[in-house]
Each structure stands twice: as C-alpha cells, then as structure tokens.
C-alpha cells in the first residue's frame, strides 16, 4: 500500500484509532513489508481470557509475525499504564523497530508525553471506590474530583473516574496535577511515525455491527462461557465490551439478541469516546483515512 512505501523503516511507528477501524491490519502490513515487531497498545488485549471479544490478532496472525504484549496478563491480575510502559521500555531496549498499535489513548500519551510517578493506591481506598461504583455513585465520584482532572478525563468511563478518585483520595492531590509533573517521555512523538486512523461514524457503525456478528461466529459465546465460573465484574479484564452482555445471557438474564444489541451499542459509544479523545489529544499525529 502507498502508506507502507511512505513509512520510514528506520523509525518506530505508532498507530492509534477507534475500535474496528483496521489498525491491526495496517500494523501487519507495515511489518510484513518492512520488518519490525507489532506491540499491543490496547488495555483489554493484554488479557489472556479474551482473544475473540477483545479483537486480538488470531493465533495464526500472531504466529506469522512477531507480536508482543498480547494476551500475557491473567484475568485476575492488575495491569496499569505503568506496567505497560515498563514492558515497552524493555522492548525498546532490545533495539527492535516497534510498530505500536491500539486504541487506548492513555497508553500513547504516557509513551510520548511521559507518565507521572503516582504512588500505589492503598487497598482500603480502592475497596471504597469499588463500593461506591457498585452502589451506582459514579456521579458522586466525578463531583469529588478537582476541576482540572474532571475536565481532562473521560468522565463516562467508570474505571478512569475510579482511578482519578483513588489518586486524589490517597494523595490529596488531583490526578491532573500528578500528570503535569511528569518525567521525560520514553518515545517522543518527534522520534516516531505517528498515524491516527480516522473512521467517521457512518463508516464505522456498520463495521462494528459486522465485527460483533463475526465474533459470535468465531466463538465469543464459548469464550464467555469459559469465563462464567470465575466472572467478577469488578476486574479490569471484565471491561471487554460484549463480555458483561454475554455473561448476562448465559445466566438467563437476557436473550442473545438483546446481548448482541447492547454490546453493539456499547461498542459504538466507546468508539465515539475514542474519537473525541483522539481529536482533543492527538493534534500532532498524521491523520489517515480508514480503509
């Protein structure tokens, strides 16, 4: 493809974009043509228990080209942007040319802008945050945040709100203030080819629907069934879109048709949040059209 020919093989590549926009296919095309290692930058694709529902590359794709940081974290294990950044640092130190691809904007901003060294959250504060979320108090958690943090994070994302609330409760300092006191970036934007895949709603919405139907055909329901016995909705791994809906279906709470419709709607809402975030935060990236 023309884009591959334009990409400098001596530079690392960053590929961001909303879910279902074809990012992984582009990363594989670049590595196939120029060499390199594909590195995951999606917060759900790190988990071992969701290959189908997190849209991880297939086992055949992973075997055909070098892939790193996919499916290597146990579902009950905590995994943060700090964990991810440390693992990317180790990959950079190998000297390999990295093609980093995913839809988690926070990973890319930490990589290219730096990451604040925030202390670990005490267990008691985390438990209180989870209790409040379980009680439906998301709005109260948002209201408790300092104005700068509230303006910066995705307040519709319960996990992002929880993290910000925990930091403020544990340190007495807002997450935004911690972020503004960051260390130098591991990979400055100027040192990489940074590509942002733009996928308009009218193009992406039907693609999301087709992809979820393909997931069902590829065994997403069986994947959910394998997670049913150990399901814990509070785990970060449980945030895979479609997982709560299929678990609810397997428990007899909703029909498969209802689970499908709800999951597709949630995916479209997530894609909208991603597009909004990318527009606001990735002004220095090269925009390319989804194909």
Residue pairs with C-beta under 8 A, 6 or more apart in sequence:
1 29
3 26
3 195
3 288
4 29
4 30
4 33
4 34
7 13
7 30
7 34
7 193
8 193
9 34
9 35
9 36
9 97
10 97
11 97
11 191
11 192
11 193
12 36
12 92
12 97
12 98
12 99
12 100
12 187
12 191
12 192
12 193
13 27
13 30
13 36
13 98
13 99
13 100
13 192
13 193
13 194
13 195
14 41
14 100
14 101
14 108
14 111
14 112
14 187
14 189
14 192
14 193
14 194
14 195
14 285
15 23
15 26
15 27
15 99
15 100
15 101
15 102
15 195
15 197
16 23
16 41
16 101
16 102
16 103
16 105
16 108
16 194
16 195
16 196
16 197
16 278
16 282
16 285
17 23
17 103
17 196
17 197
17 198
17 199
17 274
17 278
17 290
18 103
18 197
18 199
18 204
18 270
18 271
18 274
18 275
18 278
19 55
19 103
19 208
19 241
19 267
19 270
19 271
19 274
20 55
20 199
20 204
20 207
20 208
20 211
20 267
20 271
21 197
21 199
21 204
21 207
21 290
22 197
22 199
22 290
22 291
23 101
23 102
23 103
23 197
24 38
24 55
24 57
24 61
24 101
26 101
26 195
26 197
27 38
27 99
27 101
28 38
28 57
28 61
28 65
30 36
30 99
31 37
31 38
31 65
31 66
31 99
32 65
34 97
35 97
36 66
36 96
36 97
36 98
36 99
37 66
37 67
37 68
37 91
37 96
37 97
37 98
37 99
38 57
38 65
38 66
38 67
38 68
38 99
38 101
39 67
39 68
39 69
39 88
39 91
39 98
39 99
39 100
39 101
40 46
40 56
40 67
40 68
40 69
40 70
40 100
40 101
40 102
41 84
41 100
41 101
41 102
41 103
41 104
41 107
41 108
41 111
42 54
42 102
42 103
42 104
42 107
43 79
43 81
43 84
43 102
43 104
43 106
43 107
43 236
44 50
44 54
44 237
44 239
44 240
45 54
45 55
45 56
45 70
45 71
45 102
46 69
46 70
46 71
46 72
46 73
46 79
46 84
47 54
47 71
47 73
47 74
47 75
47 79
47 236
47 237
47 240
48 71
48 72
48 73
48 74
48 75
49 75
49 223
49 226
49 227
49 237
50 56
50 223
50 227
50 237
50 240
50 243
51 58
51 59
51 71
51 223
52 215
52 218
52 219
52 220
52 223
53 215
53 220
53 223
53 224
53 240
53 241
53 242
53 243
53 246
54 240
55 211
55 215
56 62
56 70
56 71
57 67
57 70
61 67
62 70
68 87
68 91
69 84
69 87
69 88
69 91
73 79
73 237
75 227
75 230
75 235
75 237
75 238
76 230
76 232
76 235
76 237
78 236
79 236
81 106
81 107
81 110
81 115
82 115
84 107
84 110
85 107
85 110
85 111
85 115
85 186
88 98
88 100
88 111
88 186
88 187
89 186
91 98
92 98
92 186
92 187
100 108
100 111
102 108
103 274
105 274
105 277
105 278
105 281
105 282
106 160
108 282
109 281
111 185
111 186
111 187
112 185
112 187
112 188
112 189
112 192
112 194
113 182
113 185
114 182
114 183
114 184
114 185
114 186
115 182
115 183
116 178
116 179
116 180
116 181
116 182
116 183
117 183
118 167
118 171
118 175
118 178
119 170
119 171
121 166
121 167
121 170
122 170
125 166
125 169
125 170
126 166
128 169
129 141
129 162
129 165
129 166
129 169
130 162
130 234
132 140
132 141
132 165
133 141
133 158
133 162
133 234
134 234
138 158
138 161
141 161
141 162
141 165
142 150
142 155
142 161
144 165
144 168
145 153
145 161
145 164
145 165
145 168
145 174
145 175
146 168
146 174
146 176
146 177
148 174
148 176
148 177
149 164
149 168
149 174
149 175
149 176
149 177
151 176
152 175
152 176
152 179
153 160
153 161
153 164
153 175
154 160
154 273
154 277
155 161
156 269
156 273
157 273
159 236
159 239
163 175
164 174
164 175
167 173
167 174
167 175
167 178
168 174
168 175
171 178
189 284
189 285
193 286
194 282
194 284
194 285
194 286
195 285
195 286
195 288
196 278
196 282
196 285
196 286
196 287
196 288
197 288
197 289
197 290
198 287
198 288
198 289
198 290
199 207
199 271
199 275
199 290
201 268
201 271
201 272
201 275
203 290
204 268
204 271
204 290
205 268
208 264
208 267
208 268
208 271
209 264
212 220
212 242
212 260
212 263
212 264
212 267
213 260
215 242
216 260
220 242
220 246
221 246
221 249
221 250
221 256
224 242
224 243
224 246
224 247
224 249
224 250
225 250
227 243
227 247
228 247
228 250
228 251
231 238
231 247
232 238
233 244
238 244
241 263
241 266
241 267
241 270
242 259
242 263
242 266
242 267
245 254
245 258
245 259
245 260
245 262
245 263
245 266
246 259
246 263
248 254
248 259
249 255
249 256
249 258
249 259
254 262
278 285
